[in-house]
Amino acid sequence: MIAKKISLAFLALVLCLSVFLTLGAAAEEQNAGNVKTDAETAADLKLLLGDGNGVNETYLAKKSTRLQAAIISLRLQGLLDEAMAYKGTINFSDASLVSSSNQAVLAYLKNHPEYGWSGKGGAQFDPAAGITSQQLYKVLLEVAGFKQDKDFTYAETEKFAATKGFKQIAGTNSLTNAHIATALVESLHVHTTGGSTLFEELQTKGVIEADAALPGDRILLASSDKLGTYFTDQNGRTLYFFTKDAEDSNSCKDKCLENWPVFYAEDLQIPGPLNPDDFSVLTRTDGTKQTTYKGWPLYYFVKDMAAGDTLGEAVGGVWFVAKSDYAVMLGTSSTLGNYLTDDYGRTLYYFDKDSLRSSMPSVVCEGECLETWPAYMAEGASTISTLLASDIGSITLSDGTKQSTYKGYPLYYFVKDAKHGDALGQNVNEVWFVVDPATFTGKTAPQVKTYNIDIKQFSFGTEPLTVEAGSQIIFTNFDDMKHNAVALGGAFETPLLAKGESYTITLDEPGTYNYFCEPHKQFMTGQIIVK
């Protein structure tokens, strides 16, 4: 029995993996283009050196420190070698907390307050303390030639920084090395007080090699209270998804493309939190190229005139800002209309035999069923603006895993859906359906069945009654004498019913229920079998 369970679980895993590998292969047929994360670019340009193992995920996840930020600022100014060779003896009182080479760096900063590292109270530097985005942007602004108390006040650092192009990590109270990478790459496009870009100035200083190229077009992350975090291009223009692209990536044509121009970048720079593998390039039927994210082509909206405009959100119920963290997305089919998908555009289904009891669902698809209909669990938390975030939830299954729900109903994939836009699971066995959020209420889920027990001639009937769990059972008395129904063990008890009166019970637990009429229990008995 245990071996059988293991075999089934392994088969389910193989089937699930085959679905997703097939879906992934479909995306790889497109030209992936040249996509780099901020961390990769910062490492390639030697702006971020990492630790003994380089700039890897572990390093990027570490908290950044004041000492680390100071070293970066010296490196950007071409002063790091000079600082590491400094022989001055006047130092911060806590310099002994760092290595000897870093003690030289601290002594250099102590004796060169013009570089903005005056330390903290008590003549301490506090090298291991964390750093905020405000502190880092102050340093980067000064590297670009702007001076505190002349060009900006410390309190207004981030507001001023945003006007110069520093904003991707704004408002972050505890930076990681990934944040540092994003801020460094962001800074390369900033114009210094000398008029050149910081990238050009760093090349002049020899900090960046002369043959290095400025990183290409960037995907940026913008945010608003209404829409959360969404994609823009490097100029702050909002990018969008089109729900009809779930069925056909070339759904937007002719006049549509005049209103919704495509976004394309041959060399693409992306923030650290995003995965390069999620970006690709679609060659459209007219030969033009378009950048895609998780299989969704990216567009502008012609009416967005300024950075931060999001006038395309929810236009026609089919255009939505592009995000990385959708819990569910919306697809539009020429035959099925609107339906829920995952963030990659893969169709989601509900099972008509699942039902809601109070606020918790009764999940029928388990075991072998899940091999064909894998449970869906969202990684993101955002929803498109036409859906209520409260309608997206999750449940814990009997094996401890979680499954996403819509309006309380579990969501599933179909193993035969092999590519973006497939909806082969629709109406399978007349119990599996896509979910149109505009009309879905769960009312098509199994309705409660009703059974009648007619009490006639001092009898509940001659045969046991077999019902499904959750069914309603109605006792009706047709005799002149009063009767009731009392279960052995106390599972239910009706009141005494006069002629013509009825009483309804519901049995949720499977089992066999023997019962009797209390006034006539010697000869008036019955049985209900609940499956």
C-alpha positions as CSV (number, residue, x, y, z in Angstrom):
1,M,0.0,0.0,0.0
2,I,2.8,2.4,0.9
3,A,4.6,1.5,-2.3
4,K,1.5,2.2,-4.3
5,K,1.2,5.7,-2.7
6,I,4.8,6.5,-3.5
7,S,4.4,5.3,-7.1
8,L,1.3,7.5,-7.5
9,A,3.0,10.5,-6.0
10,F,6.0,10.0,-8.3
11,L,3.8,9.7,-11.3
12,A,1.9,12.8,-10.3
13,L,5.2,14.7,-10.0
14,V,6.5,13.5,-13.4
15,L,3.2,14.5,-15.1
16,C,3.2,17.9,-13.4
17,L,6.8,18.5,-14.4
18,S,6.1,17.4,-18.0
19,V,3.3,20.0,-18.2
20,F,5.5,22.9,-17.0
21,L,8.5,21.8,-19.0
22,T,6.4,21.6,-22.2
23,L,5.0,25.1,-21.4
24,G,8.5,26.4,-20.8
25,A,9.7,24.9,-24.1
26,A,7.0,26.8,-26.0
27,A,8.3,30.0,-24.6
28,E,11.9,29.1,-25.5
29,E,11.0,28.9,-29.1
30,Q,11.2,32.6,-29.1
31,N,14.5,34.5,-29.2
32,A,15.4,35.1,-25.6
33,G,17.4,38.3,-26.4
34,N,20.1,39.7,-24.1
35,V,18.7,40.1,-20.6
36,K,20.8,41.0,-17.6
37,T,19.9,41.6,-14.0
38,D,21.3,44.7,-12.2
39,A,23.4,42.3,-10.1
40,E,25.0,40.7,-13.2
41,T,25.8,44.1,-14.7
42,A,27.2,45.5,-11.5
43,A,29.4,42.5,-11.2
44,D,30.5,42.6,-14.9
45,L,31.4,46.3,-14.5
46,K,33.3,45.5,-11.3
47,L,31.1,47.9,-9.3
48,L,30.1,45.1,-7.0
49,L,32.8,42.5,-6.2
50,G,30.9,40.1,-3.9
51,D,32.6,38.0,-1.3
52,G,34.8,34.9,-1.8
53,N,32.1,33.2,-3.9
54,G,31.4,36.3,-6.1
55,V,28.1,38.0,-6.6
56,N,25.8,35.0,-6.0
57,E,22.3,34.7,-4.5
58,T,23.6,34.3,-1.0
59,Y,25.7,37.4,-1.2
60,L,22.8,39.5,-2.8
61,A,20.5,38.5,0.1
62,K,22.9,39.7,2.8
63,K,22.3,43.0,4.6
64,S,24.5,45.8,3.4
65,T,26.6,47.7,5.9
66,R,27.9,51.2,6.4
67,L,31.5,50.0,5.7
68,Q,30.4,48.3,2.5
69,A,28.6,51.4,1.3
70,A,31.7,53.6,2.1
71,I,34.0,51.3,0.2
72,I,31.6,51.4,-2.8
73,S,31.6,55.2,-2.7
74,L,35.4,55.3,-2.6
75,R,35.6,52.9,-5.5
76,L,33.2,55.0,-7.6
77,Q,35.4,58.1,-7.0
78,G,38.5,56.2,-7.9
79,L,39.9,56.6,-4.4
80,L,39.7,53.0,-3.0
81,D,43.3,52.1,-3.7
82,E,44.5,55.3,-2.1
83,A,42.3,54.7,0.9
84,M,43.5,51.1,1.4
85,A,47.1,52.3,1.3
86,Y,46.5,55.1,3.8
87,K,49.0,55.2,6.7
88,G,47.3,57.8,9.0
89,T,46.9,56.8,12.6
90,I,44.0,58.9,13.6
91,N,40.9,56.7,13.3
92,F,37.4,56.0,14.5
93,S,37.2,54.5,18.0
94,D,35.6,51.3,16.8
95,A,38.0,50.7,13.9
96,S,39.3,47.6,15.6
97,L,36.1,45.9,14.7
98,V,37.2,45.5,11.1
99,S,40.2,43.9,9.3
100,S,43.5,45.8,9.0
101,S,42.9,46.8,5.4
102,N,39.5,48.1,6.2
103,Q,41.0,50.0,9.2
104,A,43.1,51.9,6.7
105,V,39.9,52.7,4.8
106,L,38.2,54.0,8.0
107,A,41.3,56.1,8.9
108,Y,41.2,57.6,5.4
109,L,37.5,58.5,5.8
110,K,38.2,59.9,9.3
111,N,40.8,62.3,7.8
112,H,38.8,63.2,4.7
113,P,35.4,64.3,6.0
114,E,34.7,65.9,2.6
115,Y,33.7,62.5,1.3
116,G,30.7,62.5,3.6
117,W,31.6,59.8,6.1
118,S,31.9,61.7,9.3
119,G,30.9,58.7,11.4
120,K,28.4,58.6,14.3
121,G,28.4,59.9,17.9
122,G,31.3,59.2,20.2
123,A,33.8,59.2,17.2
124,Q,32.5,55.8,16.1
125,F,31.9,54.7,12.6
126,D,29.6,51.7,13.4
127,P,30.9,49.7,10.4
128,A,28.5,46.8,10.7
129,A,25.3,48.9,11.0
130,G,22.8,48.6,8.2
131,I,22.2,51.3,5.7
132,T,19.0,52.9,4.3
133,S,18.2,54.0,0.8
134,Q,18.3,57.6,2.0
135,Q,21.9,57.2,3.2
136,L,23.0,55.4,0.0
137,Y,21.3,57.9,-2.3
138,K,23.1,60.7,-0.4
139,V,26.4,59.0,-1.1
140,L,25.6,58.5,-4.8
141,L,24.4,62.0,-5.2
142,E,27.7,63.2,-3.9
143,V,29.6,60.9,-6.2
144,A,27.7,62.6,-9.0
145,G,28.9,66.0,-7.8
146,F,25.8,67.2,-5.8
147,K,26.5,68.5,-2.3
148,Q,24.4,68.2,0.8
149,D,23.3,71.5,2.3
150,K,24.1,73.2,-1.0
151,D,22.0,71.2,-3.6
152,F,19.8,69.3,-1.1
153,T,19.1,68.8,2.6
154,Y,19.6,65.4,4.1
155,A,15.9,65.3,5.0
156,E,15.0,65.9,1.3
157,T,17.6,63.5,0.0
158,E,15.2,61.0,-1.7
159,K,12.9,63.7,-3.0
160,F,15.9,65.4,-4.7
161,A,17.4,62.1,-5.8
162,A,14.2,61.2,-7.6
163,T,14.5,64.3,-9.8
164,K,18.0,63.1,-10.9
165,G,16.9,59.5,-11.6
166,F,17.5,57.7,-8.3
167,K,14.3,56.1,-7.2
168,Q,14.3,52.3,-7.6
169,I,15.1,51.5,-4.0
170,A,13.6,54.6,-2.4
171,G,11.9,54.1,1.0
172,T,13.9,51.0,1.9
173,N,15.0,51.0,5.5
174,S,17.4,48.1,5.4
175,L,19.3,47.5,2.2
176,T,20.6,44.2,0.9
177,N,23.4,43.8,-1.6
178,A,20.7,43.3,-4.2
179,H,19.4,46.8,-3.5
180,I,23.0,48.1,-3.8
181,A,23.3,46.5,-7.2
182,T,20.1,48.1,-8.4
183,A,21.1,51.5,-7.2
184,L,24.6,51.2,-8.7
185,V,23.2,50.4,-12.2
186,E,20.6,53.0,-11.9
187,S,23.2,55.6,-11.1
188,L,25.1,55.0,-14.4
189,H,22.4,56.8,-16.4
190,V,22.4,59.8,-14.0
191,H,23.9,63.0,-15.3
192,T,26.6,64.5,-13.1
193,T,27.1,68.2,-12.3
194,G,29.7,68.1,-15.1
195,G,27.0,67.3,-17.7
196,S,28.2,63.8,-18.6
197,T,26.6,60.6,-17.4
198,L,28.1,59.0,-14.3
199,F,28.9,56.0,-16.5
200,E,31.1,58.2,-18.8
201,E,32.7,59.9,-15.7
202,L,33.6,56.5,-14.2
203,Q,35.2,55.5,-17.5
204,T,37.2,58.6,-17.5
205,K,38.4,57.8,-14.0
206,G,39.3,54.3,-15.0
207,V,36.7,52.8,-12.5
208,I,34.9,51.2,-15.5
209,E,36.9,49.9,-18.4
210,A,37.0,52.1,-21.5
211,D,35.5,49.4,-23.8
212,A,32.5,48.7,-21.5
213,A,29.1,49.6,-22.8
214,L,26.4,51.5,-20.9
215,P,23.6,49.0,-20.0
216,G,20.7,48.8,-22.4
217,D,17.1,49.7,-22.1
218,R,15.7,49.1,-18.6
219,I,12.6,47.7,-17.1
220,L,11.9,49.7,-14.0
221,L,9.5,49.0,-11.1
222,A,7.1,51.8,-10.3
223,S,4.4,51.8,-7.6
224,S,1.2,53.4,-6.6
225,D,-1.3,53.0,-3.7
226,K,-3.9,51.9,-6.2
227,L,-2.0,49.5,-8.4
228,G,0.9,48.4,-6.3
229,T,4.2,47.6,-8.1
230,Y,4.2,47.5,-11.9
231,F,6.6,47.7,-14.9
232,T,7.7,50.8,-16.7
233,D,10.4,51.5,-19.3
234,Q,13.5,53.4,-18.3
235,N,11.7,56.7,-18.9
236,G,8.9,55.8,-16.5
237,R,6.3,55.0,-19.1
238,T,3.9,52.2,-18.0
239,L,3.9,48.8,-19.7
240,Y,0.7,46.7,-20.1
241,F,-0.6,43.1,-20.7
242,F,-3.4,42.3,-23.1
243,T,-5.7,39.5,-22.0
244,K,-6.5,38.4,-25.5
245,D,-2.9,37.5,-26.0
246,A,-3.5,34.4,-23.8
247,E,-5.2,32.8,-26.8
248,D,-3.1,34.4,-29.6
249,S,0.1,36.5,-29.0
250,N,-0.7,38.5,-32.1
251,S,-4.3,39.5,-31.0
252,C,-3.4,43.2,-31.1
253,K,-3.2,44.2,-34.8
254,D,-3.6,47.2,-37.1
255,K,-5.6,50.0,-35.3
256,C,-5.0,48.2,-32.0
257,L,-1.2,48.6,-32.3
258,E,-1.7,52.3,-33.1
259,N,-3.3,52.7,-29.6
260,W,-1.0,50.1,-27.9
261,P,2.5,50.3,-29.4
262,V,4.8,47.4,-28.7
263,F,7.7,47.5,-26.2
264,Y,10.9,46.0,-27.5
265,A,14.5,46.1,-26.2
266,E,17.3,44.2,-27.9
267,D,19.5,44.5,-24.8
268,L,17.4,44.6,-21.6
269,Q,18.4,45.5,-18.1
270,I,16.1,44.3,-15.3
271,P,15.9,44.9,-11.5
272,G,17.4,42.2,-9.3
273,P,14.1,40.8,-8.0
274,L,13.1,39.8,-11.6
275,N,14.1,36.5,-13.3
276,P,15.9,36.9,-16.7
277,D,14.3,33.6,-17.8
278,D,10.9,35.2,-17.7
279,F,11.7,37.6,-20.5
280,S,11.7,36.7,-24.1
281,V,11.3,38.2,-27.5
282,L,8.3,37.5,-29.8
283,T,8.6,37.9,-33.5
284,R,5.1,39.0,-34.6
285,T,3.4,38.0,-37.8
286,D,4.3,41.3,-39.4
287,G,8.0,40.7,-38.6
288,T,8.3,43.2,-35.8
289,K,9.8,42.2,-32.5
290,Q,8.3,42.6,-29.0
291,T,9.6,41.9,-25.5
292,T,7.4,39.4,-23.5
293,Y,7.3,38.7,-19.8
294,K,6.1,35.3,-18.6
295,G,4.6,34.8,-22.1
296,W,2.7,38.1,-22.1
297,P,3.7,40.6,-24.8
298,L,4.4,44.1,-23.4
299,Y,2.8,47.3,-24.7
300,Y,2.6,51.0,-24.1
301,F,-0.7,53.0,-24.1
302,V,-0.8,56.0,-26.5
303,K,-2.8,58.1,-24.0
304,D,-0.1,57.8,-21.3
305,M,1.6,61.1,-21.9
306,A,3.9,61.4,-18.8
307,A,5.9,59.1,-16.5
308,G,3.6,57.6,-14.0
309,D,0.4,57.7,-16.1
310,T,-1.6,54.5,-16.0
311,L,-4.6,55.5,-18.1
312,G,-4.5,52.1,-19.8
313,E,-5.4,50.1,-16.7
314,A,-8.6,48.1,-17.1
315,V,-9.4,49.6,-20.5
316,G,-12.1,47.5,-22.1
317,G,-11.6,45.0,-19.2
318,V,-8.7,43.5,-21.2
319,W,-5.7,45.8,-20.6
320,F,-3.8,45.7,-17.3
321,V,-0.5,47.1,-16.0
322,A,2.3,44.5,-16.3
323,K,3.4,43.1,-13.0
324,S,5.7,40.3,-11.8
325,D,3.6,39.2,-8.9
326,Y,0.0,38.5,-10.1
327,A,-1.6,35.8,-8.1
328,V,-4.0,35.3,-11.0
329,M,-4.3,36.9,-14.4
330,L,-7.2,37.1,-16.9
331,G,-7.2,35.5,-20.3
332,T,-9.8,36.2,-23.0
333,S,-10.9,33.5,-25.5
334,S,-12.9,34.0,-28.7
335,T,-15.1,31.1,-27.6
336,L,-15.0,31.1,-23.8
337,G,-14.8,34.8,-23.0
338,N,-12.8,35.9,-20.0
339,Y,-11.3,33.2,-17.7
340,L,-8.7,33.0,-14.9
341,T,-5.1,32.1,-15.7
342,D,-2.0,31.9,-13.6
343,D,0.7,34.6,-14.0
344,Y,2.1,32.8,-17.1
345,G,-1.3,32.7,-18.8
346,R,-1.9,29.0,-18.1
347,T,-5.6,28.3,-17.8
348,L,-7.1,27.6,-14.3
349,Y,-10.2,25.5,-13.6
350,Y,-12.6,24.7,-10.9
351,F,-14.2,21.3,-10.2
352,D,-17.9,21.1,-10.1
353,K,-17.8,18.3,-7.5
354,D,-16.0,20.5,-5.0
355,S,-18.4,22.4,-2.8
356,L,-18.5,25.0,-0.1
357,R,-19.7,24.1,3.4
358,S,-19.8,27.3,5.5
359,S,-16.5,29.1,4.7
360,M,-14.5,26.0,4.0
361,P,-14.5,24.0,0.8
362,S,-15.1,20.3,0.5
363,V,-12.3,19.1,-1.8
364,V,-13.2,16.1,-3.8
365,C,-10.2,16.0,-6.2
366,E,-7.4,14.1,-4.4
367,G,-5.0,11.3,-5.1
368,E,-5.1,10.1,-8.7
369,C,-7.4,13.1,-9.6
370,L,-4.5,15.5,-8.9
371,E,-2.3,13.6,-11.4
372,T,-4.6,14.9,-14.2
373,W,-5.7,18.1,-12.5
374,P,-2.6,19.5,-10.5
375,A,-3.5,21.9,-7.7
376,Y,-2.6,25.5,-8.4
377,M,-0.8,27.6,-5.7
378,A,0.0,31.2,-6.5
379,E,3.4,32.6,-5.7
380,G,2.4,36.3,-6.1
381,A,-0.3,38.2,-4.2
382,S,-1.4,41.0,-6.7
383,T,-4.7,41.0,-8.6
384,I,-5.8,42.9,-11.6
385,S,-7.9,46.0,-10.6
386,T,-11.2,44.4,-11.8
387,L,-10.9,41.6,-9.3
388,L,-11.3,41.8,-5.5
389,A,-8.1,40.8,-3.7
390,S,-10.4,39.2,-1.0
391,D,-11.7,36.7,-3.6
392,I,-8.2,35.1,-3.9
393,G,-7.4,32.8,-1.0
394,S,-5.8,29.5,-0.2
395,I,-6.6,26.3,1.6
396,T,-4.4,23.6,3.2
397,L,-4.9,20.1,1.7
398,S,-4.9,16.8,3.6
399,D,-1.2,16.2,2.8
400,G,-0.2,19.6,4.1
401,T,0.3,21.4,0.8
402,K,-1.6,24.6,-0.1
403,Q,-3.9,25.3,-3.0
404,S,-5.1,28.7,-4.2
405,T,-8.9,29.4,-4.3
406,Y,-11.2,31.8,-6.0
407,K,-14.3,32.8,-4.0
408,G,-13.5,29.8,-1.8
409,Y,-13.3,27.3,-4.7
410,P,-10.0,25.4,-5.3
411,L,-8.2,26.2,-8.6
412,Y,-6.5,23.5,-10.8
413,Y,-4.4,23.1,-14.0
414,F,-5.2,20.5,-16.6
415,V,-2.3,18.3,-17.5
416,K,-3.2,18.2,-21.2
417,D,-2.9,22.0,-21.6
418,A,0.5,22.0,-23.3
419,K,0.9,25.7,-24.2
420,H,0.0,29.3,-23.4
421,G,-3.7,29.7,-24.0
422,D,-4.8,26.1,-24.1
423,A,-8.1,25.4,-22.4
424,L,-8.6,21.7,-23.2
425,G,-10.0,21.1,-19.7
426,Q,-13.2,23.1,-20.3
427,N,-16.3,21.0,-19.7
428,V,-14.4,17.7,-19.3
429,N,-16.9,15.1,-18.1
430,E,-19.2,18.1,-17.6
431,V,-17.6,18.8,-14.2
432,W,-14.5,20.8,-15.0
433,F,-14.8,24.5,-16.1
434,V,-12.8,27.7,-16.6
435,V,-13.6,30.5,-14.2
436,D,-15.2,33.7,-15.6
437,P,-14.7,36.0,-12.6
438,A,-17.6,38.3,-13.8
439,T,-20.2,35.6,-13.5
440,F,-18.7,32.9,-11.2
441,T,-20.5,32.6,-7.9
442,G,-20.0,28.9,-7.3
443,K,-23.7,28.2,-7.9
444,T,-22.8,25.6,-10.5
445,A,-21.1,23.5,-7.9
446,P,-23.1,20.5,-6.7
447,Q,-26.4,21.5,-5.3
448,V,-27.6,19.9,-2.0
449,K,-29.6,16.9,-2.8
450,T,-32.9,16.3,-1.0
451,Y,-34.5,13.0,0.0
452,N,-37.9,12.3,1.5
453,I,-38.9,9.8,4.1
454,D,-42.7,9.5,4.2
455,I,-44.1,8.2,7.4
456,K,-47.1,6.1,6.5
457,Q,-49.0,3.3,8.3
458,F,-46.6,3.3,11.2
459,S,-43.6,2.8,8.9
460,F,-40.6,4.7,7.6
461,G,-40.5,2.5,4.6
462,T,-39.2,-1.0,4.1
463,E,-35.7,-0.3,2.6
464,P,-32.7,1.6,4.0
465,L,-32.3,5.1,2.5
466,T,-28.8,5.7,0.9
467,V,-27.8,9.3,0.6
468,E,-24.6,11.5,-0.1
469,A,-22.9,13.3,2.7
470,G,-24.5,16.8,3.1
471,S,-27.8,15.7,1.7
472,Q,-31.1,17.0,3.2
473,I,-33.5,14.4,4.5
474,I,-37.1,15.5,5.0
475,F,-39.4,13.4,7.3
476,T,-43.1,14.0,6.6
477,N,-45.9,12.4,8.7
478,F,-49.0,11.2,6.8
479,D,-50.5,9.2,9.8
480,D,-53.2,10.5,12.1
481,M,-50.9,9.5,15.0
482,K,-47.8,11.6,15.9
483,H,-44.4,10.2,15.1
484,N,-40.8,11.3,15.3
485,A,-37.3,9.9,14.3
486,V,-34.6,9.5,16.9
487,A,-31.1,8.2,15.9
488,L,-29.4,5.6,18.0
489,G,-26.4,7.4,19.5
490,G,-28.0,10.8,19.3
491,A,-26.9,11.9,15.8
492,F,-30.4,13.5,15.2
493,E,-33.8,13.7,16.7
494,T,-36.9,15.2,15.2
495,P,-39.8,16.6,17.2
496,L,-43.1,14.8,17.3
497,L,-44.8,15.5,14.0
498,A,-48.5,15.7,13.6
499,K,-50.2,14.7,10.4
500,G,-48.9,16.9,7.5
501,E,-45.9,18.2,9.4
502,S,-42.3,17.9,8.2
503,Y,-38.9,18.2,9.6
504,T,-35.5,18.3,7.8
505,I,-32.1,17.0,8.9
506,T,-28.7,17.1,7.3
507,L,-26.1,14.3,7.8
508,D,-22.5,15.4,6.9
509,E,-20.6,12.4,8.2
510,P,-20.5,9.1,6.2
511,G,-21.8,6.1,8.2
512,T,-24.9,4.1,9.0
513,Y,-27.6,5.7,11.1
514,N,-30.2,3.5,12.7
515,Y,-33.2,5.3,14.1
516,F,-36.7,4.7,15.6
517,C,-40.0,6.4,16.4
518,E,-39.9,7.0,20.2
519,P,-43.7,6.4,20.8
520,H,-43.5,3.2,18.7
521,K,-39.9,2.0,19.1
522,Q,-40.8,-1.7,19.4
523,F,-41.8,-2.0,15.8
524,M,-41.1,1.3,14.0
525,T,-37.5,1.6,12.9
526,G,-35.4,2.7,9.9
527,Q,-31.9,3.1,8.6
528,I,-30.0,5.8,6.7
529,I,-26.7,5.0,5.0
530,V,-24.5,8.1,4.3
531,K,-21.8,7.8,1.7
